[in-house]
């Protein structure tokens, strides 16, 4: 797999369709990501993300960001840069 792991989900808010990712790499708005877990496997683009309830364009390793996801994710689902 050539995709680079950049983080994993720490929480999913089903009522708003948002997951929080603890990043181990850099993520930018416009990137394509693949979400992979025990029952998850889908790709989507990063249209918007938030840090501390504010929209940001770029996040780096060590930050925990909120991301609108197209499908349900679970804690420990891994996030890869495509």
C-alpha positions in Angstrom: 0.0 0.0 0.0 1.5 3.3 -1.1 -0.8 5.4 1.0 0.7 7.2 4.0 -0.9 6.8 7.4 -1.5 10.3 8.8 -3.7 9.5 11.8 -6.6 7.7 13.4 -10.0 8.5 14.6 -10.5 9.1 18.3 -14.3 9.8 18.3 -17.3 9.9 16.0 -20.3 12.2 16.5 -23.1 10.4 14.7 -25.6 13.2 15.2 -23.5 15.6 13.1 -21.5 13.1 11.0 -18.2 14.3 12.3 -15.1 12.4 13.4 -12.1 13.6 15.3 -8.7 12.5 14.1 -5.5 12.5 16.1 -2.9 13.4 13.4 0.5 11.8 13.1 1.1 13.6 9.8 0.0 16.7 7.9 -3.5 17.1 6.5 -4.8 20.0 4.3 -8.1 21.0 2.9 -8.3 19.6 -0.6 -6.4 16.4 0.3 -7.9 13.0 -0.5 -8.0 10.5 2.3 -8.8 6.8 2.8 -10.4 5.7 6.0 -9.7 2.1 6.9 -10.9 0.0 9.8 -12.5 -3.3 10.8 -15.7 -2.3 9.0 -14.8 0.9 7.3 -13.1 1.3 3.9 -13.8 4.4 1.9 -12.2 7.5 0.3 -13.3 11.1 0.5 -11.8 14.5 0.0 -11.2 16.9 2.9 -13.6 19.8 2.2 -13.4 21.4 5.6 -11.8 20.7 9.0 -11.8 22.3 12.3 -9.4 22.7 15.2 -10.8 24.1 18.5 -14.2 24.8 16.7 -12.6 27.1 14.1 -12.2 26.2 10.4 -8.5 25.7 9.4 -6.8 25.0 6.0 -3.9 22.9 7.3 -3.2 20.7 10.4 0.0 19.0 11.5 1.1 16.0 13.5 0.0 16.2 17.2 -3.2 18.2 16.4 -6.7 16.6 16.9 -9.0 17.9 14.2 -12.7 17.5 13.5 -13.7 16.3 10.0 -17.0 15.9 8.3 -17.1 12.2 7.1 -19.3 10.7 4.4 -19.8 7.5 6.2 -19.8 6.2 9.8 -16.3 5.8 11.3 -15.2 4.1 14.5 -12.5 4.8 17.1 -9.1 3.5 15.9 -10.1 3.6 12.2 -6.9 4.7 10.4 -6.6 7.6 8.1 -4.3 7.5 5.0 -3.3 10.2 2.6 -4.2 9.0 -1.0 
